[in-house]
Amino acid sequence: MKKRIIILLAIILSLALFAGCAKQPTGSGDKGTEPGDGKKKPVIGVSLFYRSDEFYIDIENMMKVKAEELGVDLVIQDANTNVNVQLQQFEDFIQMKVDAIVFSPCDPAACVAAVQSAVAAGIPVFTYDGVMEDKTGITSGMYNDFRADGNALGEWTKEYITKNLDGKAKVAILDFPASPIVCGLRADGFAEIIETLPGVEIVARQDGAASRTGGMAAMENILTSNNNEIDLVFAINYESGAGAAAAIEAAKAKTVVTCVAWGEEALKRLEADDPILKAYMLGNPADQAEILKVAKDHLDGKQVAAETYYKYLIVDRENLESKIDWKAIIDLRK
């Protein structure tokens, strides 16, 4: 009888220990069961283009917010613009057996083989903020129509010139020829609209080097060549736009700037009704994070589009606050 009691107690103790172990929660990124529902939490490997820019920092933060909302775990790696690093990250994700891979390609050609390896391992691949040279194997991509965005800012500029300059203006463009697909198409789209205005002339299209020093130098040359009589400038990014603004201020010219922008400094200047910086083609980091929703839908067995397009916002002092809660996004950095 004593032996039976001892055996029975041992069995009860074993069952209690097993139950206690089974209730232990899994950590972030672990493909174990989620506490309380018994379901596996999907794990998505994310390869970032880089973390060296405010826009990309905020994309990462918005991805974390989106992942929490969707109930997925993220394993986030920074490729830092190095394609070899990104290829290694693909290998790591494959070894980890993640459920999906989301990445911004550092090299549209060199990453093709990595995508094929992931697909061969049964892992769907999704892209954002970049276009692959060969989209074979990409389950879905989130893209931006650069020319259409340029058109949209051109329309804002058309209205501004009509309303404030009696339909007549001399316009300059600070381009970045090293980026013909992104910056070049945006500049082309802007120019397409401006060229339809009978009283408006594009007097210069120069390389602003996508930097403050480059933008300032190019703007100085344009102002000098045109006796400071430039009414409006479009710059392909905020850095060259800010450089142009510095040159305009130094020359005491009556020129305003529109540009592609994101960042705390840029947004605060627009909010404060800067006398030179008047409108932005604004990328919303939250839009980029929506690629996680596409990936989750696919993992849930839903049909997803091969391509999804998003638009940059055209913002000025009047509509900034209604278009985007930019302060909440920037606060996530803290």
Sequence and secondary structure as in RCSB ss.txt:
>XXXX:A:sequence
MKKRIIILLAIILSLALFAGCAKQPTGSGDKGTEPGDGKKKPVIGVSLFYRSDEFYIDIENMMKVKAEELGVDLV
IQDANTNVNVQLQQFEDFIQMKVDAIVFSPCDPAACVAAVQSAVAAGIPVFTYDGVMEDKTGITSGMYNDFRADG
NALGEWTKEYITKNLDGKAKVAILDFPASPIVCGLRADGFAEIIETLPGVEIVARQDGAASRTGGMAAMENILTS
NNNEIDLVFAINYESGAGAAAAIEAAKAKTVVTCVAWGEEALKRLEADDPILKAYMLGNPADQAEILKVAKDHLD
GKQVAAETYYKYLIVDRENLESKIDWKAIIDLRK
>XXXX:A:secstr
 HHHHHHHHHHHHHHHHHHHHHT    TT  SB TTT  B  EEEEEES SSSHHHHHHHHHHHHHHHHHT EEE
EEE TT HHHHHHHHHHHHHHT SEEEE  S TTTTHHHHHHHHHTT  EEEESS  S  TTEEEEEEE HHHHH
HHHHHHHHHHHHHHSTT EEEEEEE TT IIIIIHHHHHHHHHHTT TTEEEEEEEE TTSHHHHHHHHHHHHHH
TTT   EEEESSHHHHHHHHHHHHHHT   EEEEEE SHHHHHHHHTT SSEEEEEE  HHHHHTHHHHHHHHHT
T    SEEEE  EEEETTTHHHH  HHHHHHTT 
